Amino acid sequence: MPSVNKQSLREELEAHQNRFQALCADGKLSSDVSTLIQGLLMLLELMLAIFLEKTTKKDNKNSSKPSSQTEKDETASTSGTNKKGKPENDEHFANSKTRESVKIAKVTVCGYCAQDLSSVECYTHERRTKIDIVFEKVVQHVDAEIKECPRCHEYTKGVFPSDMSGPLQYGNGIKAYVLSLLMAQMVSLNRVQKMMKALIGIVISEATLLKYVIQLYVALEAWETESIDYLLKQRAMHVDETSLRVDKKNQWIHVYSSGEVALKFLHAKRGKEAIEDINIIPRYGGTIIHDCWASYLSYTHCDHGLCGSHLLRELVFVIDTNGYAWASNMKRFLQETCAKITRRKRKKLTRVEYANLQKRYRNILTRGGKEMPPIPARQNGKKGKVAKSDAHNLWERLINHEAAVLLFAKEAHVSFTNNRAEQDLRMSKVKQKVSGCYRKEIYAKAYCRISSYLQTMTNKGHNPMIAIQLALSGQLHLLTGE
C-alpha cells in the first residue's frame, strides 16, 4: 500500500495506467471492460487531484489567505518597491512651538598646561544637540463685558469668538491629537482618555471623543465627493473589499484607489448590490484592477486587469498539490514578463512582443489541458455544477480572461498586482483587532471616510495632525489648493 503523499500516489496510479494499456495492447480485455476501466481510471485521476488539493495546507504563499492568519509572508513581488511615501510637509504646522537656544561652552584654561586662554581666538566648534518635549497646556479665557444702557436700561453682552460656543470647549489642537490617536494610531477610547488625563489633567468623556469623530466625518463630506470625481477621471483604479464587524454582524469595506487618493466605503453587502449603491464602478470608464471577483467582471463597459500576485499564489498551490508542469511554466512566464516590464522605461511591450507573448501564453495553457485529467461529462438529467479541481478552475480562468491577465504588459498604466488596494485595506483589520466590533454603523462609516482622508493626505506628504486641524477649521483648500 502506498503512503499518503503525492509522489507515491501519483506513481501508483501511473503504474496501474501502464498495466491497463499493456493489457489492452495484448488484447486481453474486451471492449466493454476496457471502456469501463478507462472511465474508472479517469475518475480516479480526477479524485486524486482533488484529494491532494484538500490535503495541502493553504497559506498566504499559495492562496488568498491573509498573512495575519499564517506565518510571515516572504513572497517577493518583482514589481515591489521599498518607497516609504513622500516626506511630510509641515508648512501649515502652526499648533507647535520650537524654543531653540545655543550655549557656548567656553575654554578659559588649557587642559594640559593650565595656560590662560581667555584672550585666545576660537579655532572651531564641536556641537552636541539635545531635543526634549515639555507639554504645555494653553488655557484661554474670554470675559465678555455686560453693560447696562443708562438710556433704555437694557443689558448688552460682548461677542465671544466663533470657536467658543459654550462655557468650556477644547481647541482643534486637542481634537486633532485625539482623532489622530483614534484613527491613525488605532488607540482605544479608554487609553486615549488616560493619555489626555496625563497630558492636560482632565478626563474627556467618551461621548465627547466620539463627538469629535462625527464632527470630522461631517467636515469631510465635500472632500469625499471631490475625491470621487478625481477617481472617475483616472485611467486605472484598484478595487478590493474586506470584512468588518459592525454591531456583531459582518459588513464590508470597499476600497477604490488611484494615484494619491484612496476611498473606503462601508456596505452591508459584498457583491454587485454594494457596487451599485456606492456607484463608482458603474460610472467609471477606465481599467479596474482586482482579484477576479465575479461582481467586478460583470461590468463590461470598463477594462479589467487581474492581480498577478493572486494568480502566482494560486499557481504555487497547484504546483504544491499536483506538480503540474504547466503551472510551473505559467508561474515562471508571469514572473519573467513582470520583471521585463519593470525594467522598461515605457512599462509595456511592443505590438510584436505582445503577440509573441500571447502565443507563449496560449501554448502553456494548451499543454496544461493535455496534462490534467479530463472532466467527466454530465450525466443525463443531472443538475448542478460539475466537480472540478482548483487546478482546472484556475486553468479555465486563465483561458477565459487572457486579456485581463496580460493587460499589464500591453498598457503602461496597468500594474501587475493589486497590492495598492490591499495595502489601503490592511489597517482596517488592525483597527478591528483593537476595537473588536463597532457598536454603531455611523462610527464604522466615519472610520472609513476619516481613514481615507488620512491615507490620502499621507500619500501627498501632509502631516496627518495638520490635515485634521485644517479639516475641522474649514481650511481644506490650503491642502488641496482649491
C-alpha positions as a printed NumPy array, in Angstrom:
array([[  0.   ,   0.   ,   0.   ],
       [  1.349,   3.466,  -0.884],
       [  1.951,   6.043,   1.797],
       [ -0.3  ,   9.114,   1.68 ],
       [  1.908,  11.564,  -0.198],
       [  1.529,  12.967,  -3.676],
       [  4.625,  11.313,  -5.139],
       [  3.761,   7.717,  -4.168],
       [  0.086,   8.097,  -5.083],
       [  0.99 ,   9.509,  -8.488],
       [  3.471,   6.696,  -9.137],
       [  0.953,   4.043,  -8.082],
       [ -1.758,   5.458, -10.371],
       [  0.671,   5.732, -13.277],
       [  1.732,   2.105, -12.795],
       [ -1.898,   0.926, -12.98 ],
       [ -2.467,   3.009, -16.111],
       [  0.569,   1.456, -17.779],
       [ -0.599,  -2.076, -16.882],
       [ -4.055,  -1.29 , -18.263],
       [ -2.584,  -0.033, -21.545],
       [ -0.398,  -3.15 , -21.79 ],
       [ -3.411,  -5.452, -21.299],
       [ -5.354,  -3.542, -23.943],
       [ -2.438,  -3.809, -26.378],
       [ -2.249,  -7.589, -25.847],
       [ -5.975,  -7.919, -26.483],
       [ -6.639,  -9.49 , -23.098],
       [ -9.56 ,  -7.151, -22.296],
       [-12.867,  -6.888, -24.084],
       [-14.043,  -3.535, -25.405],
       [-16.728,  -3.234, -22.708],
       [-14.314,  -3.985, -19.892],
       [-11.719,  -1.66 , -21.427],
       [-14.237,   1.217, -21.598],
       [-15.338,   0.621, -18.009],
       [-11.8  ,   0.532, -16.601],
       [-10.785,   3.58 , -18.629],
       [-13.674,   5.543, -17.138],
       [-12.774,   4.396, -13.636],
       [ -9.144,   5.404, -14.085],
       [-10.222,   8.831, -15.345],
       [-12.444,   9.324, -12.298],
       [ -9.665,   8.088, -10.023],
       [ -7.191,  10.558, -11.517],
       [ -9.641,  13.433, -11.006],
       [-10.395,  12.344,  -7.438],
       [ -6.668,  12.126,  -6.713],
       [ -6.133,  15.672,  -7.964],
       [ -8.928,  16.964,  -5.719],
       [ -7.717,  14.853,  -2.764],
       [ -4.201,  16.282,  -2.992],
       [ -5.632,  19.82 ,  -3.07 ],
       [ -7.752,  19.172,   0.024],
       [ -4.782,  17.794,   1.973],
       [ -2.401,  20.636,   1.064],
       [ -2.258,  23.371,   3.678],
       [ -3.126,  26.823,   2.37 ],
       [ -1.256,  29.918,   3.492],
       [ -0.507,  33.411,   2.197],
       [  2.101,  31.996,  -0.214],
       [ -0.225,  29.736,  -2.202],
       [ -3.673,  31.256,  -1.688],
       [ -5.533,  34.461,  -0.836],
       [ -5.428,  33.634,   2.868],
       [ -4.199,  36.777,   4.686],
       [ -0.713,  36.833,   6.158],
       [ -2.168,  37.618,   9.589],
       [ -3.546,  34.057,   9.694],
       [ -0.311,  32.411,   8.556],
       [  3.385,  32.66 ,   9.194],
       [  5.325,  35.668,   7.935],
       [  4.834,  36.289,   4.215],
       [  8.18 ,  36.065,   2.445],
       [  6.716,  36.155,  -1.082],
       [  8.59 ,  38.785,  -3.074],
       [  6.942,  40.692,  -5.895],
       [  9.235,  41.559,  -8.774],
       [  7.388,  44.83 ,  -9.173],
       [  7.607,  45.746,  -5.492],
       [  9.169,  48.869,  -4.084],
       [ 10.734,  49.92 ,  -0.814],
       [  9.495,  53.501,  -1.065],
       [  8.034,  54.918,   2.141],
       [  5.949,  57.643,   0.535],
       [  6.517,  61.364,   0.298],
       [  8.189,  63.269,   3.135],
       [  5.732,  65.158,   5.301],
       [  5.133,  68.824,   4.551],
       [  4.914,  70.761,   7.841],
       [  4.248,  74.135,   6.235],
       [  0.867,  74.59 ,   7.972],
       [  2.03 ,  73.253,  11.351],
       [  1.039,  76.264,  13.493],
       [ -0.014,  74.351,  16.599],
       [  3.523,  73.77 ,  17.82 ],
       [  6.308,  75.95 ,  19.165],
       [ 10.023,  75.287,  18.973],
       [ 12.24 ,  77.022,  21.532],
       [ 15.817,  76.711,  20.352],
       [ 18.855,  78.016,  22.215],
       [ 22.595,  77.874,  21.716],
       [ 25.02 ,  77.906,  24.619],
       [ 28.761,  78.257,  24.345],
       [ 30.976,  76.023,  26.437],
       [ 33.912,  78.433,  26.796],
       [ 37.513,  77.409,  27.145],
       [ 39.408,  79.698,  29.532],
       [ 42.297,  77.457,  30.626],
       [ 44.407,  74.93 ,  28.728],
       [ 43.531,  71.438,  29.821],
       [ 47.167,  70.295,  29.567],
       [ 49.391,  73.081,  30.869],
       [ 46.873,  75.421,  32.606],
       [ 47.763,  78.358,  30.302],
       [ 45.19 ,  81.196,  30.327],
       [ 43.22 ,  81.04 ,  27.037],
       [ 40.55 ,  83.684,  27.706],
       [ 42.03 ,  86.065,  25.119],
       [ 42.861,  83.385,  22.519],
       [ 40.628,  83.275,  19.406],
       [ 38.415,  80.208,  18.997],
       [ 39.77 ,  77.719,  16.426],
       [ 36.494,  75.825,  15.704],
       [ 33.392,  74.364,  17.392],
       [ 32.045,  70.885,  18.086],
       [ 28.263,  70.802,  18.517],
       [ 26.113,  68.387,  20.507],
       [ 22.304,  68.641,  20.497],
       [ 19.57 ,  67.572,  22.919],
       [ 15.887,  67.542,  21.916],
       [ 13.228,  67.242,  24.614],
       [  9.479,  67.799,  24.966],
       [  7.761,  69.965,  27.557],
       [  3.974,  69.599,  27.423],
       [  2.238,  72.913,  27.654],
       [ -1.482,  73.318,  28.321],
       [ -2.805,  76.576,  26.913],
       [ -5.857,  77.89 ,  28.768],
       [ -7.515,  80.891,  27.143],
       [-10.248,  82.809,  28.974],
       [-12.518,  85.344,  27.262],
       [-14.522,  87.59 ,  29.56 ],
       [-17.402,  89.256,  27.739],
       [-18.385,  92.55 ,  29.239],
       [-22.002,  93.077,  30.225],
       [-23.155,  96.693,  30.403],
       [-26.426,  98.368,  31.288],
       [-27.561, 101.11 ,  28.97 ],
       [-28.316, 104.289,  31.011],
       [-30.925, 105.276,  28.478],
       [-33.052, 102.122,  27.953],
       [-31.7  , 100.158,  30.927],
       [-31.154,  97.045,  28.761],
       [-28.092,  94.794,  29.191],
       [-25.681,  94.253,  26.287],
       [-23.048,  91.47 ,  26.312],
       [-19.794,  91.38 ,  24.379],
       [-19.469,  88.95 ,  21.458],
       [-17.488,  85.742,  22.084],
       [-15.195,  84.287,  19.387],
       [-16.945,  81.932,  16.952],
       [-14.97 ,  78.911,  18.217],
       [-16.155,  79.425,  21.816],
       [-19.801,  78.449,  21.723],
       [-20.172,  77.292,  25.322],
       [-18.781,  77.731,  28.839],
       [-15.989,  75.202,  28.154],
       [-14.613,  73.751,  24.92 ],
       [-11.429,  72.143,  23.677],
       [ -9.388,  73.578,  20.824],
       [ -8.627,  71.992,  17.451],
       [ -5.165,  71.015,  18.696],
       [ -6.665,  68.646,  21.281],
       [ -9.268,  67.405,  18.799],
       [ -6.632,  66.68 ,  16.155],
       [ -4.449,  64.835,  18.66 ],
       [ -7.381,  62.736,  19.886],
       [ -8.544,  61.897,  16.356],
       [ -5.009,  61.026,  15.292],
       [ -4.743,  58.581,  18.194],
       [ -8.134,  57.027,  17.459],
       [ -7.998,  56.84 ,  13.657],
       [ -4.354,  56.835,  12.644],
       [ -2.689,  55.147,  15.632],
       [ -5.593,  52.743,  16.382],
       [ -5.591,  53.529,  20.119],
       [ -8.709,  52.515,  22.046],
       [-11.078,  55.07 ,  23.564],
       [-10.16 ,  54.149,  27.118],
       [ -6.44 ,  54.553,  26.509],
       [ -6.979,  57.877,  24.759],
       [ -8.846,  59.112,  27.83 ],
       [ -5.959,  58.075,  30.079],
       [ -3.407,  59.696,  27.782],
       [ -5.289,  63.008,  27.727],
       [ -5.629,  62.881,  31.533],
       [ -1.846,  62.542,  31.768],
       [ -1.298,  65.494,  29.403],
       [ -3.882,  68.082,  30.475],
       [ -5.094,  66.774,  33.819],
       [ -8.696,  66.457,  32.606],
       [-10.654,  63.32 ,  31.708],
       [-12.501,  63.874,  28.432],
       [-15.669,  61.787,  28.313],
       [-16.162,  59.008,  25.778],
       [-19.178,  60.82 ,  24.344],
       [-17.062,  63.921,  23.698],
       [-14.36 ,  61.888,  21.94 ],
       [-16.972,  60.243,  19.718],
       [-18.489,  63.664,  19.011],
       [-15.128,  64.732,  17.583],
       [-15.204,  61.69 ,  15.286],
       [-18.627,  62.646,  13.927],
       [-17.584,  66.289,  13.612],
       [-14.652,  65.368,  11.361],
       [-16.8  ,  62.842,   9.463],
       [-19.27 ,  65.593,   8.536],
       [-16.497,  68.082,   7.724],
       [-15.01 ,  65.664,   5.146],
       [-18.21 ,  65.078,   3.161],
       [-17.328,  67.626,   0.47 ],
       [-13.764,  66.29 ,   0.261],
       [-15.089,  62.779,  -0.338],
       [-17.304,  63.998,  -3.202],
       [-14.34 ,  65.766,  -4.824],
       [-12.188,  62.648,  -4.422],
       [-14.808,  60.506,  -6.173],
       [-14.74 ,  62.915,  -9.116],
       [-10.947,  62.607,  -9.143],
       [-11.067,  58.789,  -9.249],
       [-13.556,  58.768, -12.118],
       [-11.036,  60.672, -14.268],
       [ -8.148,  58.253, -13.693],
       [ -7.07 ,  55.715, -16.324],
       [ -6.677,  52.849, -13.837],
       [ -8.215,  52.18 , -10.427],
       [ -7.501,  49.49 ,  -7.824],
       [-10.533,  47.935,  -6.108],
       [-10.912,  45.406,  -3.316],
       [-13.051,  44.601,  -0.294],
       [-12.691,  43.13 ,   3.191],
       [-14.992,  42.315,   6.082],
       [-15.588,  44.492,   9.159],
       [-17.61 ,  43.619,  12.258],
       [-20.382,  46.137,  12.977],
       [-22.943,  45.538,  15.726],
       [-21.951,  41.831,  15.871],
       [-22.583,  41.377,  12.141],
       [-20.287,  41.18 ,   9.147],
       [-20.254,  44.199,   6.862],
       [-17.805,  45.054,   4.107],
       [-15.314,  47.837,   3.429],
       [-14.939,  48.563,  -0.299],
       [-11.809,  50.448,  -1.332],
       [-11.154,  52.416,  -4.531],
       [ -7.601,  53.692,  -5.024],
       [ -5.744,  55.558,  -7.735],
       [ -2.853,  57.976,  -7.682],
       [ -2.633,  59.598,  -4.253],
       [ -6.329,  59.105,  -3.426],
       [ -7.794,  56.168,  -1.503],
       [-11.509,  55.975,  -0.674],
       [-13.233,  53.426,   1.57 ],
       [-16.963,  52.829,   1.862],
       [-18.938,  50.644,   4.259],
       [-21.779,  48.455,   2.985],
       [-23.742,  45.52 ,   4.353],
       [-23.169,  43.538,   1.142],
       [-20.044,  42.423,  -0.657],
       [-21.133,  41.962,  -4.271],
       [-22.895,  43.819,  -7.045],
       [-25.565,  45.402,  -4.812],
       [-22.86 ,  47.23 ,  -2.872],
       [-21.029,  48.266,  -6.038],
       [-24.233,  49.738,  -7.438],
       [-25.018,  51.636,  -4.222],
       [-21.517,  53.106,  -3.998],
       [-21.871,  53.996,  -7.692],
       [-18.245,  54.459,  -8.687],
       [-17.569,  51.49 , -10.985],
       [-20.894,  51.875, -12.875],
       [-19.758,  55.403, -13.846],
       [-16.115,  54.516, -14.46 ],
       [-14.708,  54.086, -17.96 ],
       [-11.063,  53.199, -17.307],
       [ -9.39 ,  49.984, -16.139],
       [-10.218,  48.382, -12.788],
       [ -7.533,  46.158, -11.263],
       [ -8.874,  43.445,  -8.975],
       [ -8.618,  39.818,  -7.853],
       [-11.061,  38.357, -10.425],
       [-14.118,  38.731,  -8.195],
       [-17.152,  37.883, -10.369],
       [-19.036,  41.014,  -9.308],
       [-16.32 ,  43.192, -10.841],
       [-16.167,  41.161, -14.04 ],
       [-19.908,  41.679, -14.599],
       [-19.169,  45.299, -15.614],
       [-18.207,  45.053, -19.273],
       [-18.161,  48.802, -20.037],
       [-14.689,  49.133, -18.477],
       [-11.431,  47.218, -18.922],
       [-10.181,  44.687, -16.373],
       [ -6.73 ,  43.847, -15.059],
       [ -6.26 ,  40.776, -12.862],
       [ -3.914,  40.808,  -9.888],
       [ -0.746,  38.882, -10.711],
       [  0.052,  38.216,  -7.051],
       [ -3.206,  36.283,  -6.622],
       [ -2.503,  34.237,  -9.754],
       [  1.04 ,  33.434,  -8.624],
       [ -0.171,  32.231,  -5.23 ],
       [ -2.788,  30.01 ,  -6.828],
       [ -0.188,  28.608,  -9.223],
       [  2.074,  27.818,  -6.262],
       [ -0.804,  25.866,  -4.687],
       [ -1.323,  23.86 ,  -7.893],
       [  2.403,  23.112,  -8.029],
       [  2.473,  22.069,  -4.36 ],
       [ -0.525,  19.756,  -4.713],
       [ -0.222,  18.128,  -8.134],
       [  3.117,  19.273,  -9.507],
       [  1.706,  20.122, -12.947],
       [  4.368,  21.32 , -15.39 ],
       [  2.016,  23.869, -16.945],
       [  1.576,  25.623, -13.587],
       [  5.356,  25.887, -13.124],
       [  5.738,  27.211, -16.672],
       [  2.941,  29.756, -16.187],
       [  4.397,  30.972, -12.899],
       [  7.807,  31.468, -14.496],
       [  6.186,  33.107, -17.524],
       [  4.332,  35.72 , -15.406],
       [  7.345,  36.48 , -13.222],
       [  9.676,  36.898, -16.212],
       [  7.179,  39.137, -18.004],
       [  6.659,  41.293, -14.929],
       [ 10.427,  41.694, -14.462],
       [ 10.814,  42.606, -18.132],
       [  8.083,  45.26 , -17.922],
       [  9.562,  46.695, -14.714],
       [ 12.928,  47.283, -16.415],
       [ 11.316,  49.083, -19.355],
       [ 11.002,  52.862, -19.319],
       [  7.77 ,  52.634, -21.348],
       [  6.411,  49.976, -18.929],
       [  4.866,  47.95 , -21.754],
       [  5.731,  45.674, -24.683],
       [  5.69 ,  46.477, -28.369],
       [  2.949,  45.009, -30.576],
       [  5.233,  42.29 , -31.929],
       [  6.451,  41.391, -28.437],
       [  2.893,  41.265, -27.123],
       [  1.809,  38.977, -29.987],
       [  4.69 ,  36.603, -29.194],
       [  3.72 ,  36.798, -25.516],
       [  0.172,  35.69 , -26.347],
       [  1.458,  32.713, -28.352],
       [  3.624,  31.544, -25.48 ],
       [  0.77 ,  32.059, -23.004],
       [ -1.676,  30.026, -25.087],
       [  0.892,  27.295, -25.705],
       [  1.381,  26.813, -21.958],
       [ -2.376,  26.509, -21.407],
       [ -2.81 ,  24.131, -24.348],
       [ -0.216,  21.79 , -22.86 ],
       [ -1.888,  22.184, -19.486],
       [ -5.2  ,  20.948, -20.901],
       [ -3.49 ,  17.737, -22.014],
       [ -1.633,  17.293, -18.742],
       [ -4.639,  17.423, -16.402],
       [ -7.277,  14.671, -16.158],
       [-10.376,  15.31 , -18.293],
       [-13.609,  16.395, -16.625],
       [-16.318,  13.66 , -16.782],
       [-19.339,  14.53 , -18.908],
       [-22.55 ,  15.454, -17.064],
       [-24.924,  12.53 , -16.678],
       [-28.317,  12.831, -18.377],
       [-30.856,  14.599, -16.174],
       [-28.273,  15.687, -13.61 ],
       [-28.233,  19.304, -12.434],
       [-25.755,  21.484, -10.643],
       [-22.079,  22.21 , -11.19 ],
       [-19.629,  19.587, -12.385],
       [-16.96 ,  18.835,  -9.764],
       [-13.625,  20.357, -10.763],
       [-10.288,  20.699,  -9.049],
       [ -8.781,  24.051,  -8.184],
       [ -6.223,  23.448, -10.908],
       [ -8.988,  23.08 , -13.509],
       [-10.752,  26.2  , -12.292],
       [ -7.549,  28.24 , -12.457],
       [ -6.717,  26.872, -15.91 ],
       [-10.168,  27.819, -17.23 ],
       [ -9.927,  31.283, -15.667],
       [ -6.584,  31.893, -17.362],
       [ -8.124,  30.9  , -20.699],
       [-11.332,  32.911, -20.32 ],
       [ -9.631,  36.088, -19.064],
       [ -6.47 ,  36.126, -21.137],
       [ -6.773,  39.824, -21.997],
       [ -7.186,  40.812, -18.342],
       [ -4.24 ,  38.669, -17.212],
       [ -1.863,  40.118, -19.823],
       [ -3.14 ,  43.703, -19.779],
       [ -0.217,  44.844, -17.601],
       [  2.127,  44.001, -20.488],
       [  0.038,  45.919, -23.026],
       [ -0.878,  49.106, -21.126],
       [  1.677,  51.137, -19.153],
       [ -0.908,  52.465, -16.663],
       [ -1.942,  48.941, -15.558],
       [  0.143,  47.436, -12.749],
       [  0.94 ,  43.757, -12.356],
       [ -0.605,  43.447,  -8.899],
       [ -3.494,  44.828,  -6.876],
       [ -1.249,  45.381,  -3.866],
       [ -2.223,  49.054,  -3.697],
       [ -5.838,  48.292,  -2.753],
       [ -4.813,  45.544,  -0.341],
       [ -2.378,  47.861,   1.443],
       [ -5.067,  50.542,   1.775],
       [ -7.344,  47.969,   3.451],
       [ -4.729,  46.442,   5.707],
       [ -5.009,  48.929,   8.58 ],
       [ -8.758,  48.373,   8.826],
       [ -8.01 ,  44.83 ,  10.009],
       [ -5.67 ,  46.263,  12.643],
       [ -8.42 ,  48.64 ,  13.734],
       [-10.841,  45.723,  14.035],
       [ -8.382,  43.803,  16.206],
       [ -8.121,  46.799,  18.527],
       [-11.813,  47.719,  18.575],
       [-13.22 ,  44.207,  18.192],
       [-16.537,  45.438,  16.828],
       [-18.135,  48.791,  16.085],
       [-21.244,  49.231,  18.187],
       [-22.924,  51.605,  15.741],
       [-22.768,  51.741,  11.96 ],
       [-22.255,  55.522,  11.915],
       [-18.859,  55.179,  13.616],
       [-17.77 ,  52.465,  11.173],
       [-18.703,  54.766,   8.285],
       [-16.858,  57.605,   9.981],
       [-13.762,  55.432,  10.267],
       [-13.88 ,  54.636,   6.54 ],
       [-14.125,  58.294,   5.495],
       [-11.599,  59.646,   8.002],
       [ -9.052,  56.89 ,   7.359],
       [ -9.465,  57.519,   3.612],
       [ -8.679,  61.193,   4.171],
       [ -5.668,  60.497,   6.383],
       [ -4.285,  57.905,   3.963],
       [ -4.677,  60.324,   1.056],
       [ -3.027,  63.171,   2.945],
       [ -0.149,  60.871,   3.915],
       [  0.289,  59.891,   0.25 ],
       [  0.509,  63.594,  -0.594],
       [  3.125,  64.193,   2.094],
       [  0.969,  66.127,   4.595],
       [  1.222,  65.709,   8.344],
       [ -1.961,  63.878,   9.497],
       [ -2.472,  66.096,  12.558],
       [ -2.187,  69.238,  10.453],
       [ -4.649,  67.762,   7.939],
       [ -7.166,  67.061,  10.722],
       [ -6.893,  70.586,  12.129],
       [ -7.386,  72.178,   8.718],
       [-10.421,  69.981,   8.045],
       [-12.01 ,  70.884,  11.394],
       [-11.39 ,  74.59 ,  10.823],
       [-12.8  ,  74.512,   7.277],
       [ -9.437,  75.277,   5.646],
       [ -9.037,  72.202,   3.437],
       [ -8.287,  74.476,   0.496],
       [ -4.824,  75.046,   1.997],
       [ -4.03 ,  71.377,   1.283],
       [ -5.987,  70.797,  -1.906],
       [ -5.117,  74.161,  -3.453],
       [ -8.737,  74.855,  -4.403]])
